[in-house]
Amino acid sequence: MSRTLNAQTHAWLKVFAVSARHLSFTRAAEELHVTTGAVSQQIKQLEERLGFKLFRRLPRRLELTDEGRRLAGVVDDAYQAVGQEVRRLRSGLMSGVLRLRCVPSFLTKWLMPRLPRLQARFPDIEMHVSAEDSNLSLRDGDFDLAIDLNDGHYPGLSITPLMDEVIFPVCAPGLMRGRPPLRRAEDLAWYPLLHDVTAWRGSHDYAEWEHYLTAIAAPHINVRRGYTFNRNQLTMEAAISGMGVAIARRTLITTELKTGALIAPFPEQVATDKRYGIVHAPGALDDRRLRAVHDWLVEEARRHQDAVGRP
């Protein structure tokens, strides 16, 4: 009999590798979507082919023989090596540098915690990530993909919507100690206010507060006072430290609300008519690397919205 391994023997070795990992023909059958009898028969045929026993069939369990243990180590390593090489071959065009530009607050609070998953999915893509405000032009072409917050109008560029954004006031739980409770918008007169001056492209220093109060029919309240910051994250940190009431973006505040670091005193959440989107040059997604990262971002955004609910 020839000692070379034909296709049938390779198939038996696959069944053996799974059976050795589980030490159970039944569990191996479940993983391979075949019957337990089929697994047992293929192991028997492999043992006959090799000329030695691989398992000891004990009353309630399987046990590898010395030969089976040695072969299992080799086969498992081989299949892992094959799987790794297949993944490398499949991602052959998924390598090189990709320049991703992103608004700082979204990058810090939403994207950064997810980047390890992107790295695991596409290990050969080198991401060059830069944080840039929405106020800076996207026409200079110094990016492959950009995540921006705006109204979706980008002349000469294409955009894929990611998530709509809503805003609402937040503050630290202890901020109301010694002050009238925050039950309605008029009570804001007793509280310092915090502002993000880079809310969206073209927004003025107090745009978020004025937009919110107009939407809830309380536009007469003076909000042009208090501390201003040029990053949403800085505004949220100031709110967490108890400096005042800030306007939060729902997409970026999930953790702080869940942990109780911030609370939302009013029930109203207001749409901004702005959304996060992936901006790119027309035809850029013909590049498989860009398409892969683009689709991954879309999928992550869908999972996020499914988890927290859509605005």
C-alpha positions as a printed Julia matrix, in Angstrom:
311×3 Matrix{Float64}:
   0.0    0.0    0.0
   1.26   3.44  -0.89
   2.25   5.55   2.1
   1.47   8.88   0.42
  -1.56  10.73   1.78
  -4.38  10.96  -0.73
  -7.38  13.29  -0.59
  -9.42  10.79   1.4
  -6.72  10.48   4.04
  -6.54  14.25   4.37
 -10.31  14.31   4.97
  -9.93  11.64   7.67
  -7.13  13.66   9.28
  -9.45  16.65   9.52
 -12.01  14.5   11.33
  -9.24  13.19  13.59
  -8.05  16.72  14.45
 -11.54  17.76  15.54
 -12.12  14.52  17.47
  -8.76  14.86  19.23
  -9.56  18.41  20.25
 -12.92  17.43  21.77
 -12.0   13.88  22.84
 -15.54  13.07  21.78
 -16.89  11.68  18.53
 -20.29  13.18  19.35
 -19.0   16.73  19.78
 -16.79  16.33  16.7
 -19.86  15.26  14.73
 -21.72  18.37  15.89
 -18.9   20.65  14.75
 -18.53  18.85  11.4
 -22.3   18.58  10.83
 -22.22  14.81  10.32
 -23.41  11.85  12.38
 -21.46  10.35  15.27
 -21.38   7.07  13.38
 -19.76   8.76  10.38
 -17.01  10.21  12.59
 -16.37   6.87  14.28
 -16.21   5.08  10.91
 -13.77   7.62   9.41
 -11.48   7.38  12.44
 -11.52   3.59  12.11
 -10.64   3.85   8.41
  -7.82   6.27   9.21
  -6.42   3.91  11.85
  -6.49   1.06   9.33
  -4.81   3.28   6.78
  -2.05   4.32   9.19
  -1.57   0.94  10.78
  -1.93   2.01  14.44
  -4.63   3.04  16.91
  -5.3    6.7   17.57
  -7.86   6.46  20.4
  -8.62   4.19  23.3
 -12.41   3.73  23.38
 -13.17   3.79  27.1
 -16.72   3.23  28.47
 -17.61   6.92  28.79
 -14.8    8.82  27.14
 -12.07   8.77  24.54
  -8.38   8.86  25.29
  -5.58   9.46  22.81
  -2.96   6.77  22.43
   0.69   7.82  22.48
   0.68   7.71  18.68
  -2.58   9.64  18.57
  -1.21  12.32  20.89
   1.88  12.83  18.74
  -0.13  12.93  15.53
  -2.71  15.32  17.03
  -0.02  17.88  17.82
   1.35  17.77  14.29
  -2.05  17.84  12.6
  -3.33  20.71  14.77
  -0.24  22.81  14.04
  -0.56  22.05  10.35
  -4.2   23.07  10.14
  -3.52  26.28  12.06
  -0.67  27.1    9.67
  -2.9   26.4    6.68
  -5.69  28.56   8.08
  -3.29  31.41   8.76
  -1.83  31.21   5.27
  -5.29  31.15   3.7
  -6.18  34.31   5.61
  -2.99  35.94   4.38
  -3.72  34.94   0.79
  -7.27  36.24   1.02
  -6.0   39.56   2.33
  -3.24  39.81  -0.24
  -4.63  43.08  -1.52
  -5.51  44.23   2.0
  -2.13  45.68   2.82
  -0.41  49.02   2.74
  -1.13  52.44   4.23
  -4.62  53.91   4.58
  -4.98  57.53   5.7
  -8.04  58.05   7.89
  -9.05  61.52   8.98
 -11.66  61.93  11.71
 -13.27  64.61  13.86
 -11.44  64.44  17.21
 -14.39  63.77  19.51
 -15.7   60.89  17.4
 -12.21  59.47  17.04
 -11.53  59.56  20.78
 -14.87  58.39  22.14
 -16.27  56.09  19.44
 -13.61  54.93  17.02
 -10.55  54.4   19.24
 -12.17  51.69  21.39
 -13.07  49.83  18.18
  -9.75  50.13  16.35
  -8.32  46.91  17.88
 -11.11  45.01  16.1
 -10.17  46.69  12.82
  -6.53  45.78  13.39
  -7.46  42.16  14.06
  -9.61  42.02  10.91
  -7.01  43.6    8.6
  -3.6   43.18  10.27
  -1.67  44.15   7.15
  -3.36  47.53   6.67
  -1.36  50.3    8.3
  -3.75  53.0    9.48
  -2.42  56.55   9.56
  -5.06  58.26  11.69
  -5.32  62.02  12.12
  -7.75  64.04  14.25
  -9.0   67.13  12.46
 -11.96  69.39  13.2
 -14.98  69.56  10.91
 -14.17  73.22  10.37
 -11.15  72.3    8.23
 -11.7   71.78   4.52
 -11.85  68.27   3.12
 -10.88  69.43  -0.35
  -7.12  69.21   0.11
  -7.11  65.45  -0.53
  -4.78  64.55   2.33
  -6.86  61.49   3.28
  -8.23  58.28   1.82
 -11.29  58.15   4.07
 -12.6   60.86   6.39
 -15.26  60.66   9.09
 -16.97  64.01   9.42
 -20.01  65.54  11.14
 -21.99  67.79   8.85
 -25.17  68.08   6.8
 -23.93  65.64   4.17
 -23.11  68.25   1.51
 -19.57  67.8    0.18
 -19.18  69.19  -3.36
 -16.92  66.99  -5.46
 -16.78  64.23  -2.83
 -18.89  61.17  -2.04
 -20.33  60.38   1.39
 -21.74  57.3    3.08
 -24.0   58.19   6.05
 -22.98  56.47   9.29
 -25.17  57.79  12.1
 -27.49  60.67  12.78
 -26.76  62.71  15.89
 -29.0   64.04  18.63
 -28.1   66.43  21.45
 -29.33  67.05  25.0
 -28.08  68.68  28.23
 -26.0   66.69  30.73
 -24.35  67.44  34.03
 -22.64  65.74  36.94
 -25.06  64.26  39.51
 -23.71  66.51  42.27
 -24.09  69.76  40.34
 -27.61  70.39  41.63
 -26.6   70.34  45.29
 -27.38  73.77  46.76
 -29.18  74.89  43.58
 -32.8   74.7   42.41
 -33.4   71.33  40.69
 -33.25  71.18  36.91
 -36.86  70.42  36.02
 -37.37  72.73  33.05
 -35.27  74.87  30.73
 -35.9   78.05  32.75
 -33.97  76.5   35.67
 -30.76  76.77  33.62
 -30.55  80.39  34.76
 -29.16  79.09  38.08
 -26.4   77.07  36.45
 -23.14  77.77  34.6
 -23.18  76.57  31.0
 -20.47  74.82  29.0
 -20.01  75.1   25.23
 -18.25  73.25  22.42
 -17.27  75.91  19.88
 -16.5   73.32  17.18
 -19.89  71.6   17.23
 -20.09  71.33  13.43
 -18.7   73.1   10.38
 -19.63  76.77  10.46
 -21.23  76.69  13.92
 -20.77  79.62  16.29
 -19.72  79.39  19.93
 -23.21  78.88  21.36
 -24.82  77.03  18.45
 -25.64  73.77  20.21
 -27.41  75.36  23.18
 -29.38  77.75  20.95
 -30.37  74.92  18.6
 -31.53  72.76  21.5
 -33.56  75.47  23.23
 -35.2   76.59  20.0
 -36.19  72.98  19.28
 -37.87  72.59  22.7
 -39.61  75.99  22.35
 -37.51  77.8   24.96
 -35.45  80.17  22.8
 -35.73  83.15  25.15
 -33.18  81.78  27.65
 -29.79  83.49  27.52
 -27.11  80.88  26.9
 -24.33  83.18  25.71
 -22.39  82.8   28.91
 -20.13  80.31  30.63
 -17.02  78.4   29.6
 -16.19  77.52  25.99
 -13.94  74.7   24.75
 -12.71  73.79  21.29
 -13.27  70.04  21.71
 -16.4   68.12  22.64
 -14.37  65.82  24.86
 -13.05  68.79  26.87
 -16.59  70.05  27.33
 -17.69  66.65  28.61
 -14.74  66.45  30.99
 -15.67  69.85  32.37
 -19.24  68.64  32.89
 -18.04  65.47  34.65
 -15.93  67.58  37.0
 -19.02  69.57  37.99
 -18.24  72.84  36.23
 -21.67  73.25  34.64
 -24.31  71.93  32.24
 -23.14  70.94  28.78
 -24.75  69.79  25.56
 -23.9   66.15  24.87
 -23.95  64.21  21.64
 -25.72  60.92  22.12
 -23.23  58.9   20.07
 -20.32  60.0   22.25
 -21.84  59.88  25.73
 -23.06  56.28  26.11
 -20.46  55.19  28.66
 -20.77  58.28  30.87
 -24.54  57.91  31.1
 -24.29  54.2   31.78
 -21.79  54.63  34.6
 -23.6   57.61  36.1
 -20.7   60.01  35.61
 -23.23  62.26  33.84
 -27.0   62.48  33.97
 -29.53  63.96  31.55
 -31.84  66.23  33.59
 -34.32  66.85  30.76
 -36.11  64.14  28.75
 -36.0   65.93  25.39
 -33.39  64.82  22.84
 -33.12  67.01  19.76
 -32.0   66.08  16.26
 -29.22  68.29  14.92
 -29.81  67.68  11.21
 -26.12  66.72  11.17
 -24.8   63.22  10.76
 -21.54  61.37  10.86
 -20.51  60.16   7.45
 -17.58  58.6    5.62
 -16.27  61.05   3.04
 -14.1   59.91   0.12
 -13.22  60.78  -3.43
 -15.5   59.43  -6.16
 -14.3   55.98  -7.19
 -12.09  55.59  -4.11
 -13.98  52.5   -2.98
 -12.78  50.62  -6.05
  -9.63  50.12  -3.96
 -10.24  46.91  -1.97
  -8.45  48.26   1.1
 -10.62  51.35   1.25
 -13.76  49.35   0.55
 -12.93  46.88   3.32
 -12.35  49.56   5.97
 -15.36  51.55   4.74
 -17.64  48.51   5.04
 -16.22  47.68   8.46
 -17.06  51.21   9.69
 -20.6   50.92   8.34
 -21.06  47.57  10.09
 -19.72  48.92  13.4
 -22.08  51.9   13.19
 -25.01  49.57  12.55
 -24.1   47.46  15.59
 -23.82  50.57  17.74
 -27.22  51.86  16.73
 -28.8   48.45  17.21
 -27.35  48.4   20.73
 -28.34  51.89  21.88
 -31.43  52.41  19.7
 -31.84  54.75  16.8
 -32.49  58.47  17.35
